[in-house]
Amino acid sequence: MCYPTPQELGLAARALADEHPAEVRLRQAGTSRAGQPIWVLSVAATAGPGTVGPGGTVGPGGTNSPADPVGTVGTNSPADPVGTNSPVGTDSPARLACAGDPGGTGGTGGARNVLVVAGAHANEPVGGATALALARRILREPAPRAGCGWHFLLCADPDGADLHRTPRPYSLLDYHRYFYRPPGPEQPEWAPSLLPADRLPPETLALTALIDELRPVLQVSLHATDLGGSWVQLTRDIPGLAEPFGKSAAELRIPVENGASDAAGWPSPGPGIFVIPQPGSEAAGAFHPEDTRLSTWYHAHRYAGTTAIVEVPMWASDLVDDPAPHPDPRGALRMLAGRLTADAALVGAARERARSRERPVPGAYEDPAAAPLLRAVDWTLALIPLITAEWTGAGAPSEATAAYIASIDAFGRRLSLRAAAMLLRVLRPEGHPAAPVLDRLVTGWCEEFAARFGARWIPVATQVEHQSRTVLAAYEKLVAAGRSTGRA
């Protein structure tokens, strides 16, 4: 099994809609900056006890009947399997997949909705495969669809995904040969935390419009890490999620990341589960230059929704699962900050050499990917001093687990490695004299990273299975907690 491209995701989703025309709809929710379609695949709710009828009472499933499981709206025909292919709001996922909601508002008169977002980070391609697998799974096993429409944004950033080409990496070096991760302001989920509203990219606008329409009780964002373990971040706690999450990870031999650097100091109701802190708390901004609460993760809170961010590793390391106390966290962080600063200086020197040779004409590089790659390099290099200042500042923890220090170690390694890999992609085709030096750095850093952490490849099918189980468990526990019908 390989990671699918955005184009492959669209074709597979179209085939699924053709195969199940009464239950599945594929439509375009928006258009990327480069003009690519942003596809949403919707699977209809079935009549069930979860459907909320008029006046807020629990009904049998609204207007849907066995002969018309998607309700009164269904403009798609065999000749037009994608429907009207219009912007959100015409033949929308909410209208297509909400049982008992013929008006299509997704509000309290109809079924609840779950929104699954894949491909928000270009270098994390497993999400699209998981979205398709989940859609197929709930068609075979429809229990999660009782009174609930499921919607899958197949690739939130198709332009970025096209620049990161890694269908089946065989090593960390193979993964980084065609690496790309956009700068923060160009990432659909993070852009609102870094840009004013009038400068948001169309990918972000498509996502927030979809959230506004569906008002999902649960939004799940599918993410991945190159090397480490699995963990879940929550905008609100989902009681009981740690047990099925941990059981899945154990069965599939995926380590649970107990000290994720992304969640430094955050409340943790169970191993690998982290709840984003409330505003004003000491851990709210730890090691994050962005304001997490301005991201699209929190957009669902307008409608009493909860967001879960599910991370799964491509390569596993048992070092991130070690709960033992580290003997000297602050000393370790100072060492890691020093190494990251030195590594970044090597990449920065190569970047300056490239800058001195850049032609003054915009777009002078023959490869059209050069401009976004260089923006990403510059953004990453500018971020590194902020990170190292946090690691060596007064807020650095005096107590921490070995797992946490290992996660920070991995995070630092990947920052300089990513910047070097993206810069190499620009300089190598140009025959730049700095390219051989960068090539040696990228090769050596990949080998050291894999050796230090005992990297073990997790098959794509296993990554997909763990994410799928976690998504379904999150929804099940949300329903059990009685938080599946609240709408603002």
C-alpha positions as CSV (number, residue, x, y, z in Angstrom):
1,M,0.0,0.0,0.0
2,C,1.3,3.5,-1.0
3,Y,0.4,7.0,-0.1
4,P,-2.1,8.3,-2.6
5,T,-1.7,11.5,-4.5
6,P,-4.5,14.2,-4.5
7,Q,-5.4,13.1,-8.0
8,E,-5.6,9.4,-7.0
9,L,-7.7,10.3,-4.0
10,G,-10.2,12.1,-6.3
11,L,-10.4,9.2,-8.7
12,A,-10.9,6.7,-5.9
13,A,-13.5,8.8,-4.2
14,R,-15.4,9.2,-7.5
15,A,-15.4,5.5,-7.9
16,L,-16.8,5.0,-4.4
17,A,-19.5,7.5,-5.1
18,D,-20.4,5.7,-8.4
19,E,-20.5,2.4,-6.5
20,H,-22.8,3.7,-3.8
21,P,-24.9,6.5,-5.5
22,A,-27.6,6.5,-2.8
23,E,-25.2,6.8,0.1
24,V,-22.1,8.6,-1.1
25,R,-21.5,11.9,-2.7
26,L,-18.3,13.6,-4.0
27,R,-18.2,17.3,-4.6
28,Q,-15.8,20.2,-4.8
29,A,-15.7,22.4,-1.7
30,G,-13.2,24.9,-3.1
31,T,-10.2,25.5,-5.3
32,S,-6.5,25.8,-4.3
33,R,-4.3,28.7,-5.1
34,A,-3.0,26.8,-8.2
35,G,-6.5,26.0,-9.3
36,Q,-6.8,22.4,-8.1
37,P,-10.1,21.1,-6.8
38,I,-10.5,20.5,-3.0
39,W,-12.7,17.4,-2.8
40,V,-15.2,16.5,0.0
41,L,-16.5,12.9,0.1
42,S,-19.8,12.6,2.2
43,V,-21.3,9.3,3.5
44,A,-25.0,9.6,4.4
45,A,-26.4,9.3,7.9
46,T,-28.7,6.3,8.5
47,A,-31.9,6.5,10.5
48,G,-31.0,5.9,14.1
49,P,-31.4,6.9,17.7
50,G,-28.8,9.7,17.3
51,T,-31.0,11.7,14.9
52,V,-32.4,14.8,16.5
53,G,-35.9,15.6,15.4
54,P,-37.8,18.8,15.5
55,G,-37.9,20.5,18.9
56,G,-34.7,18.8,19.9
57,T,-36.3,15.4,20.5
58,V,-34.6,12.2,19.5
59,G,-36.4,10.9,16.4
60,P,-36.2,7.8,14.2
61,G,-34.1,9.4,11.5
62,G,-36.0,12.2,10.0
63,T,-37.2,12.3,6.4
64,N,-34.9,9.5,5.1
65,S,-36.5,6.2,4.0
66,P,-34.9,2.9,2.9
67,A,-35.6,4.0,-0.6
68,D,-34.0,7.4,-0.2
69,P,-31.2,7.1,2.5
70,V,-29.7,10.5,1.8
71,G,-33.0,12.4,2.3
72,T,-34.8,14.6,-0.1
73,V,-31.8,16.1,-1.8
74,G,-30.0,14.1,-4.5
75,T,-29.2,16.0,-7.7
76,N,-26.5,13.5,-8.6
77,S,-27.3,11.1,-11.4
78,P,-25.4,8.2,-13.1
79,A,-24.4,10.8,-15.7
80,D,-23.2,13.2,-13.1
81,P,-21.7,11.3,-10.2
82,V,-20.1,14.3,-8.7
83,G,-23.2,16.3,-8.5
84,T,-23.3,20.0,-9.3
85,N,-19.6,20.4,-8.5
86,S,-20.4,23.8,-7.1
87,P,-19.1,25.8,-4.1
88,V,-20.2,24.8,-0.7
89,G,-23.8,25.6,-0.1
90,T,-25.5,24.4,-3.4
91,D,-25.4,20.6,-3.3
92,S,-23.5,20.6,-0.1
93,P,-22.3,17.7,2.1
94,A,-24.7,18.8,4.8
95,R,-27.7,18.4,2.5
96,L,-26.4,15.2,1.0
97,A,-25.6,13.3,4.1
98,C,-27.7,14.7,7.0
99,A,-30.6,12.4,7.8
100,G,-33.7,14.3,8.8
101,D,-32.4,17.7,7.7
102,P,-34.0,18.5,4.3
103,G,-33.1,22.1,4.7
104,G,-29.5,21.3,4.7
105,T,-28.4,23.5,7.5
106,G,-26.7,20.8,9.5
107,G,-28.3,22.4,12.5
108,T,-30.4,21.1,15.4
109,G,-33.2,19.9,13.1
110,G,-31.1,17.0,11.6
111,A,-28.4,14.5,12.0
112,R,-25.1,15.4,13.6
113,N,-22.0,15.5,11.5
114,V,-18.4,14.4,11.7
115,L,-15.7,16.2,9.6
116,V,-12.4,14.4,8.9
117,V,-9.7,16.6,7.5
118,A,-6.7,15.0,5.6
119,G,-3.6,16.5,4.1
120,A,-3.4,19.7,6.1
121,H,0.4,19.2,6.1
122,A,1.8,18.4,2.7
123,N,4.5,16.1,4.1
124,E,2.0,13.9,6.1
125,P,0.4,11.9,3.3
126,V,-1.3,9.1,5.3
127,G,-4.4,11.1,6.0
128,G,-5.9,10.7,2.5
129,A,-5.5,7.0,2.6
130,T,-7.1,6.9,6.1
131,A,-10.1,9.1,4.9
132,L,-10.8,6.7,2.1
133,A,-10.4,3.6,4.3
134,L,-12.8,5.1,6.9
135,A,-15.4,5.9,4.2
136,R,-15.3,2.3,3.0
137,R,-15.4,1.0,6.5
138,I,-18.5,2.9,7.6
139,L,-20.3,1.7,4.5
140,R,-19.5,-1.9,5.4
141,E,-20.1,-1.3,9.2
142,P,-22.7,1.4,9.3
143,A,-23.2,1.7,13.1
144,P,-21.2,5.0,13.3
145,R,-23.6,6.5,10.7
146,A,-26.7,6.1,12.8
147,G,-28.0,9.7,12.9
148,C,-24.6,11.0,11.8
149,G,-23.3,12.1,8.5
150,W,-19.5,11.6,7.8
151,H,-17.6,14.0,5.6
152,F,-14.0,13.6,4.4
153,L,-12.0,16.6,3.2
154,L,-9.6,14.4,1.1
155,C,-6.7,16.8,0.8
156,A,-6.7,20.2,2.4
157,D,-3.6,21.3,0.6
158,P,-3.4,19.7,-2.9
159,D,-0.7,22.1,-4.1
160,G,1.6,21.3,-1.2
161,A,0.9,17.6,-1.6
162,D,2.0,17.8,-5.2
163,L,5.3,19.3,-4.1
164,H,6.0,16.6,-1.5
165,R,6.5,13.4,-3.5
166,T,6.9,10.3,-1.5
167,P,4.4,7.5,-2.4
168,R,6.4,4.8,-0.6
169,P,9.6,6.0,1.1
170,Y,12.1,3.2,1.8
171,S,14.2,5.2,4.2
172,L,14.3,8.6,5.9
173,L,16.7,9.7,3.2
174,D,14.2,8.6,0.5
175,Y,11.5,10.5,2.3
176,H,13.5,13.7,2.4
177,R,14.7,13.6,-1.2
178,Y,11.5,15.2,-2.4
179,F,10.5,16.8,0.9
180,Y,8.2,19.8,1.1
181,R,6.3,21.5,4.0
182,P,4.9,24.9,3.4
183,P,5.7,27.8,5.8
184,G,3.1,28.3,8.5
185,P,1.2,31.1,6.9
186,E,0.6,28.9,3.8
187,Q,-0.7,25.9,5.9
188,P,-4.6,25.7,5.8
189,E,-5.1,25.0,9.5
190,W,-2.4,27.3,10.8
191,A,-3.0,30.3,8.5
192,P,-5.7,32.0,10.7
193,S,-3.2,32.1,13.6
194,L,-0.6,33.9,11.6
195,L,-2.4,36.0,9.0
196,P,-5.2,38.7,9.0
197,A,-8.6,37.5,7.8
198,D,-8.3,39.3,4.5
199,R,-5.1,37.4,3.6
200,L,-6.2,33.8,4.3
201,P,-5.5,31.3,1.6
202,P,-8.4,29.8,-0.3
203,E,-7.7,26.4,1.2
204,T,-8.3,27.8,4.7
205,L,-11.5,29.6,3.5
206,A,-12.8,26.3,2.0
207,L,-12.2,24.5,5.3
208,T,-13.8,27.1,7.5
209,A,-16.8,27.4,5.2
210,L,-17.2,23.6,5.5
211,I,-17.1,23.8,9.3
212,D,-19.6,26.6,9.2
213,E,-22.0,24.6,7.1
214,L,-21.6,21.2,8.8
215,R,-21.3,22.5,12.4
216,P,-19.5,19.2,13.2
217,V,-19.8,17.7,16.7
218,L,-16.4,16.2,16.0
219,Q,-13.7,17.4,13.7
220,V,-10.7,15.1,13.3
221,S,-7.5,16.3,11.7
222,L,-5.3,13.5,10.4
223,H,-1.6,14.1,10.9
224,A,1.7,12.1,10.9
225,T,5.2,12.4,12.1
226,D,8.2,11.1,10.3
227,L,9.8,9.3,13.2
228,G,8.4,8.7,16.7
229,G,5.1,7.5,18.1
230,S,1.4,8.2,18.0
231,W,-0.5,10.7,20.1
232,V,-3.7,12.7,20.1
233,Q,-4.3,16.4,20.8
234,L,-7.8,17.5,21.8
235,T,-9.4,20.9,22.0
236,R,-11.6,19.5,24.7
237,D,-11.2,16.3,26.6
238,I,-12.9,13.2,25.3
239,P,-13.3,11.0,28.4
240,G,-12.2,7.4,27.9
241,L,-10.3,7.8,24.6
242,A,-7.0,6.8,26.1
243,E,-8.0,3.2,26.6
244,P,-9.0,2.3,23.0
245,F,-6.2,4.5,21.6
246,G,-3.6,2.7,23.7
247,K,-5.1,-0.7,22.9
248,S,-4.9,-0.1,19.2
249,A,-1.3,1.2,19.4
250,A,-0.2,-1.9,21.4
251,E,-1.9,-4.3,19.0
252,L,-0.3,-2.7,16.0
253,R,3.2,-2.3,17.7
254,I,3.1,1.5,17.4
255,P,4.7,3.3,20.4
256,V,2.6,5.9,22.2
257,E,4.4,9.2,22.4
258,N,4.1,10.1,26.1
259,G,6.0,13.4,25.9
260,A,5.2,14.9,22.5
261,S,7.1,18.1,22.0
262,D,4.0,19.6,20.3
263,A,2.2,19.3,23.6
264,A,4.8,20.4,26.1
265,G,3.2,20.7,29.6
266,W,-0.3,20.2,28.4
267,P,-2.8,18.3,30.5
268,S,-2.8,14.6,29.8
269,P,-5.8,12.5,30.9
270,G,-4.0,9.3,29.7
271,P,-0.9,8.1,27.9
272,G,-0.6,9.8,24.5
273,I,-3.7,12.0,25.0
274,F,-3.1,15.7,25.4
275,V,-5.7,18.5,25.9
276,I,-4.8,21.9,24.6
277,P,-4.6,24.2,27.6
278,Q,-7.1,27.0,28.3
279,P,-6.0,30.6,27.5
280,G,-3.8,32.1,30.1
281,S,-2.5,28.9,31.5
282,E,1.3,28.4,31.8
283,A,1.5,25.8,29.1
284,A,-0.8,27.5,26.6
285,G,2.0,28.8,24.4
286,A,4.8,26.3,25.1
287,F,7.1,26.0,22.1
288,H,4.4,27.3,19.7
289,P,5.1,30.5,17.8
290,E,1.5,30.3,16.6
291,D,-1.7,30.8,18.7
292,T,-3.2,27.3,18.5
293,R,-6.6,28.7,19.5
294,L,-6.8,30.8,16.3
295,S,-6.3,27.8,14.1
296,T,-9.1,26.0,12.3
297,W,-9.1,23.4,15.1
298,Y,-11.0,25.8,17.2
299,H,-13.4,26.9,14.5
300,A,-15.6,24.0,15.4
301,H,-16.0,25.4,18.9
302,R,-18.4,28.0,17.5
303,Y,-20.9,25.1,17.2
304,A,-20.0,23.3,20.4
305,G,-17.8,20.9,18.5
306,T,-14.6,19.2,19.5
307,T,-11.5,18.7,17.4
308,A,-9.1,15.8,17.7
309,I,-5.7,15.8,16.0
310,V,-4.5,12.2,15.5
311,E,-0.8,11.7,14.9
312,V,0.7,8.4,13.6
313,P,4.4,7.7,12.9
314,M,5.9,6.6,9.5
315,W,8.8,5.2,11.4
316,A,8.5,4.1,15.0
317,S,10.9,4.6,17.9
318,D,10.5,3.2,21.3
319,L,12.5,6.1,22.8
320,V,9.4,8.3,22.8
321,D,7.5,5.8,24.9
322,D,9.9,5.9,27.9
323,P,8.2,7.4,31.0
324,A,11.3,7.3,33.2
325,P,12.4,10.6,34.6
326,H,15.3,12.3,32.7
327,P,18.3,13.0,35.0
328,D,19.0,16.5,33.7
329,P,16.3,18.0,31.4
330,R,17.6,21.5,31.3
331,G,21.1,20.3,30.5
332,A,19.8,18.1,27.8
333,L,17.8,21.0,26.3
334,R,20.8,23.3,26.3
335,M,22.8,20.7,24.5
336,L,20.0,20.1,21.9
337,A,19.6,23.9,21.4
338,G,23.3,24.2,20.8
339,R,23.3,21.4,18.2
340,L,20.2,22.8,16.5
341,T,21.8,26.2,16.3
342,A,25.0,24.8,14.8
343,D,23.1,22.7,12.3
344,A,21.0,25.6,11.3
345,A,24.1,27.7,10.7
346,L,25.4,25.2,8.2
347,V,22.1,25.3,6.3
348,G,21.9,29.1,6.6
349,A,25.4,29.5,5.1
350,A,24.3,27.4,2.1
351,R,21.2,29.6,1.8
352,E,23.3,32.7,1.8
353,R,25.5,31.3,-0.9
354,A,22.4,30.6,-2.9
355,R,21.1,34.1,-2.3
356,S,24.2,35.7,-3.6
357,R,23.8,33.8,-6.9
358,E,20.1,34.4,-7.3
359,R,19.1,36.2,-10.4
360,P,17.1,39.5,-9.8
361,V,14.3,38.5,-12.1
362,P,11.3,36.9,-10.2
363,G,10.9,33.3,-11.0
364,A,14.4,33.0,-12.5
365,Y,14.8,29.4,-11.3
366,E,13.8,27.0,-14.0
367,D,11.9,24.7,-11.5
368,P,8.6,26.3,-10.6
369,A,8.8,24.6,-7.2
370,A,11.9,26.7,-6.3
371,A,9.9,29.7,-5.0
372,P,7.7,27.8,-2.5
373,L,10.6,25.7,-1.5
374,L,12.8,28.7,-0.7
375,R,9.9,30.4,1.2
376,A,9.7,27.3,3.4
377,V,13.5,27.2,3.9
378,D,13.5,30.8,5.0
379,W,10.5,30.4,7.3
380,T,12.1,27.3,9.0
381,L,15.4,28.9,9.5
382,A,13.7,32.0,11.0
383,L,11.7,29.8,13.4
384,I,14.8,28.0,14.8
385,P,16.1,30.8,17.0
386,L,12.7,31.2,18.6
387,I,12.6,27.5,19.4
388,T,16.1,27.4,20.9
389,A,15.4,30.5,23.0
390,E,12.4,28.6,24.5
391,W,14.6,25.5,25.2
392,T,17.2,27.5,27.1
393,G,14.9,30.1,28.7
394,A,13.6,30.4,32.2
395,G,10.5,28.4,31.3
396,A,12.5,25.2,30.4
397,P,11.3,22.4,32.6
398,S,13.4,21.3,35.5
399,E,11.6,17.9,35.5
400,A,10.8,15.9,32.4
401,T,10.6,12.3,31.2
402,A,13.1,10.6,28.9
403,A,10.2,10.4,26.4
404,Y,9.8,14.2,26.4
405,I,13.6,14.8,25.9
406,A,13.6,12.2,23.1
407,S,10.7,14.0,21.4
408,I,12.5,17.3,21.6
409,D,15.6,15.7,20.2
410,A,13.7,14.4,17.2
411,F,11.9,17.7,16.7
412,G,15.2,19.6,16.6
413,R,16.8,17.1,14.2
414,R,13.9,17.4,11.7
415,L,13.9,21.2,11.6
416,S,17.4,21.5,10.3
417,L,17.1,18.4,8.2
418,R,13.9,19.7,6.5
419,A,15.4,23.1,5.7
420,A,18.5,21.4,4.2
421,A,16.5,18.9,2.2
422,M,14.2,21.6,0.7
423,L,17.2,23.8,-0.1
424,L,19.0,20.9,-1.8
425,R,16.0,20.4,-4.1
426,V,16.5,23.9,-5.4
427,L,20.2,24.0,-5.7
428,R,20.9,20.5,-7.1
429,P,19.2,21.1,-10.5
430,E,21.0,24.4,-10.8
431,G,24.4,22.8,-10.3
432,H,25.1,25.1,-7.4
433,P,28.5,24.5,-5.7
434,A,26.7,24.3,-2.3
435,A,24.6,21.3,-3.4
436,P,27.2,18.6,-2.7
437,V,27.7,19.9,0.8
438,L,24.0,20.0,1.5
439,D,23.7,16.5,0.0
440,R,26.2,15.2,2.5
441,L,24.4,16.9,5.4
442,V,21.0,15.5,4.4
443,T,22.4,12.0,4.0
444,G,24.4,12.1,7.2
445,W,21.6,13.6,9.3
446,C,19.1,11.1,8.0
447,E,21.4,8.2,8.9
448,E,22.1,9.6,12.3
449,F,18.4,10.3,13.0
450,A,17.4,6.7,12.1
451,A,20.3,5.2,14.0
452,R,19.8,7.3,17.2
453,F,16.1,6.4,17.4
454,G,16.2,2.8,16.1
455,A,13.8,3.7,13.3
456,R,11.3,0.9,12.4
457,W,9.0,1.4,9.4
458,I,5.3,1.2,10.0
459,P,3.5,-0.2,6.9
460,V,1.1,2.3,5.4
461,A,-1.8,-0.1,6.0
462,T,-0.9,-0.2,9.7
463,Q,-0.8,3.6,9.9
464,V,-4.2,3.8,8.3
465,E,-5.7,1.2,10.6
466,H,-4.5,2.9,13.7
467,Q,-5.8,6.3,12.6
468,S,-9.1,4.8,11.6
469,R,-9.6,3.0,14.9
470,T,-8.7,6.2,16.8
471,V,-11.2,8.3,14.8
472,L,-14.0,5.8,15.4
473,A,-13.1,5.6,19.1
474,A,-13.1,9.3,19.5
475,Y,-16.6,9.6,18.0
476,E,-17.9,6.6,20.1
477,K,-16.5,8.2,23.3
478,L,-17.9,11.6,22.4
479,V,-21.4,10.0,22.0
480,A,-21.0,8.2,25.3
481,A,-20.1,11.4,27.0
482,G,-23.3,13.0,25.8
483,R,-21.5,15.7,23.7
484,S,-22.7,14.6,20.3
485,T,-25.8,16.7,19.9
486,G,-24.8,20.1,21.2
487,R,-24.9,22.9,18.5
488,A,-24.5,26.6,19.0
